[in-house]
Amino acid sequence: MVAAPTAEQIAGARAALADLDPALERALAQTPVFDWRLRTGGFEGLFRMIVEQQVSVASAAAIWARVVQGLEGEVTPEKVLATEIEALRGLGLSIQKATYGHEIARAHADGRIDFDHLERLSDEEAVERLVAIKGVGKWTAETFLMFCEGRRDVFPAGDIALQEAIRWADGAPSRPREKDAYARAEMWRPHRSVAAHLLWGWYGAVKRGEVVLEEGPPFNPASRARETRKHPE
C-alpha cells in the first residue's frame, strides 16, 4: 500500500491548488488542516467499503465488527470464499453485499485482480480492474484508491457532496454532472485527491453549520481558461 501524504505534502498541495484555481479560495480559507483518511487496504479494505455502504456510521461499525468476529479475524479472500452466503448474511450482511464479497474474493483467487500488487497499476488501470468486479462501481473504485491505497491524483466525480462543493466554489446555479465534474477537476492535477479531501471538508463544515456559505460569483469558463494557461504545469 502506498503511504499517505505527510502533513507537509498536503500543505504543499493546498498551496498549489490555491495557485491553480482561485475559485477554491473560500474552501481553502474555511477548511482547516486535515489528515489523509487512510484506511486498511487490499481485499479487506475493499470488502469493508462494500459492507459499510448505505448504512449509518454506527451501523457500519457494528456490522463490520460482527464480520471480523465471524471470520475469526481473518478477512481474506480465502476465508470469505470458504464462508457460505447464508453464513455471511447471519453476520448482518444483505444477500447482495454477501454476494459481492464472494465476487471480490473470487476475482482475487482467479487472478483477475491482485490486491497484493495493485499499486503497480496506474490509477486508470486500477479503476478498470476494480469496476470489472460485480458489485464494485466507479465511485467505490476511486474512493478505495484514495482511502485504501493513498493515491494522490484521483477524483470521484460521481460523489454528490463533491459536485455540490464545486457548485458553491463556482457560484453555479446547479451541480455539475459527473462528466463535467471530471472535466472541472482536470486543472487540479496532480493534486485531485487533496482537492477532494478539501471539498469534502468544506461541504461537511457547511452542513454542520460551522461555516456560513456565501455564494461566490458565477463561474466564467473563459476566465478560468485564461487562469489555466498561466499555470501550464
N, C-alpha and C positions, 0 to 999 in steps of 0.2 A: 504494500500500500504506500502511495506517495505521502510524504509528510505534509501536514497542514502548514500553510504560510505562517511565518512568525509575525509578531505584533509590528515589527519594523517593516516587514514586507507589505502587510496590509496597509499601514500608514503611507507607504510609498505608492501603493496602488490607488489609494484615495486621492493623494495629491495629483497623480497622473490623470485620474478621472476628472478632477476639477479643471485641469488644463484642457483636456479633450472636449469637455462638454459643459459649458456654462449653465445649461438647464438643470444640472444636478446641484447647483449651488445651495438651494434650500434643503435638499435632502442631506447634503454633507454637513450643513450647519446645524441641522436639527437632529442628527443621528450621532450619538456618542460613539466612542471607540468600542469596537466589538471583537470578539474572538471568532475564529473559524469554527463552524459547527461540525467538528469531525466526529464521525460515528464508526462503529465496528464495520469493517469491510468484508469483502469476499461473499461467499454464499450466505453466511449468516446475516450479513448486513442487508442484502437484497431481500431475503426471505422476511426479515423483520420489517422492512419498509412495506412489503405487501400485507403483512399481518396487521400493521398499525393504520393502514389507510381507512378513511371514512368512519373512524371512531374517535371518541374524545381522548385527550391525552391520558387521563386517568384509566379509562377502559383499556387503552392500548398497552399501558404499562402492566396492568393486571393480567391481560391475556398473554402477553409475551412472557411474563414470569411463569405462567402455567405451562406454556410451550417448552420453555427451557427445563423446567422441572420434569415435565412428561417425557422429554427426550434425554433425561438423566444428565443434563448439562452438555450434551454432545449435539450441537446444532450443525450437523454436517450433511452433505448430500446423501451419504450412505445411510445415516441414521434416519433421515426423513423418508427415504425410499423404503426403508425396512418397516416403517410405521404406516399401517393402513389408514386410508382416508377417514374412515369412521373413528379411528382412534384419535386422529388429529382433530376431528370435529369435537370429540369429547374434551379436548383441551381448550375449547372456546372458539375454534375457527369455523367460519362458514364453509359449506361444501366447496364454494368457489375458491376461497383462499387456500383450503387444504389441497385442492386440485392444482392450483398454481404452484404451491410448494413442491409438489411432486414433479410438475413440469420443469421447474427451475433445477431441481436436483437431477432429473433425468438428462437435461441439456448438458450439465456438467459431466455426468457419468458417461454420456455418449461422445463427449469431446466437442460438442457444438459451441461451448464456451468454456474457457479455462480461467476460473476465478483466481488461481494462483499466479497467473501471469497476465492478467488483464491490462496491467499498466504498460505492457509492450505495444498495445494498440493505440492508434490515435483516438482523439475524442470521437470523431465521426465513425470510425470503425467500431469502437466500443459500443456506441449507441446502436449501431446497426445490428451487432451481435445480440445485444440485450433485447431489443424490441422484437427480434425473431422468435423469442421465447413466449409462448402463450401466457398471457396474464401480465406481461411487462410492457407498459405503454411508454411513449416517448418522455413524458414528464417524469415517470418513475426512473427511467434510464438516466436522464440528465441529472436529476437530484441525487441519484445514487453515486454518479461520478463526482459530483461536488462534495457531498457529505461523507461518503464512504471511501473515496479514493483521493480526496483532496485536490481535485483538478481545478485549475485556476482560470480557465477560459471557457466555461460552459454557462449557457444562459437558458433556463427552462421557460421559454417564451409563452408556453401554454398556461402558465400559472396566473390565475385571476388577480391575485394580490400584486404581482409584478406589473401586470397590464394596467391596473388602476394607479399604481405609483407612477408609472410612465405618463399616464394621463395627467396626473397632478403636476409632474415636472414640466410638461409641455403646455399646460394650460389648455389642453384639448377638450372638446365637448363630449367625447366618448372614448372608451377604452380602445386601444389598438387591437386588431385581430392578431392571432398568433403569428401569422407570416409577417405582419407589419411590425410586431414586437421584435421578431428576429432581426428584421432589417434595421430597426431603430437601435438595437444593441450592437450592431456591427462596429460603430465608431468607438465602442468601449474596449475593443480588443487591445491588448491581450489580458484585460482585467475584468472580463464579463462576470466571472464568479463573485468577485468582490462587489461589482455593481449590483448583482442580485442580492447579496447579503445586505448591502446598503439600503436598497429599495425595500426589502422585507422589514428591516429595522425601522425605517421611516414609516412604512404602512402600519406596522404594529403600534408605534408610538402615537400615531394619529388616531387609530381605532381605540386605543386605551385612554384617549383624552389627555395624553401627556404633551401633545403638540397640537396647537390650533392651526389648521390648514388654511392658508390664504392662497387662493388660486393665482397662478402666475400668468404672464402674458401668453397669448395664443402662440402655438408652435409655428414658426416660419421656416419651411423647408429650404428656401433659397438662402436664408441667413445661416442655417445650420450647415449647408453645403460649403459656404464660404469659410465658416469656422473649421470645418473638417480639413479643408485644403491648407489651412495654416499649420496643421499638425499632421503631416503625412506619415509620420512614424506610427 
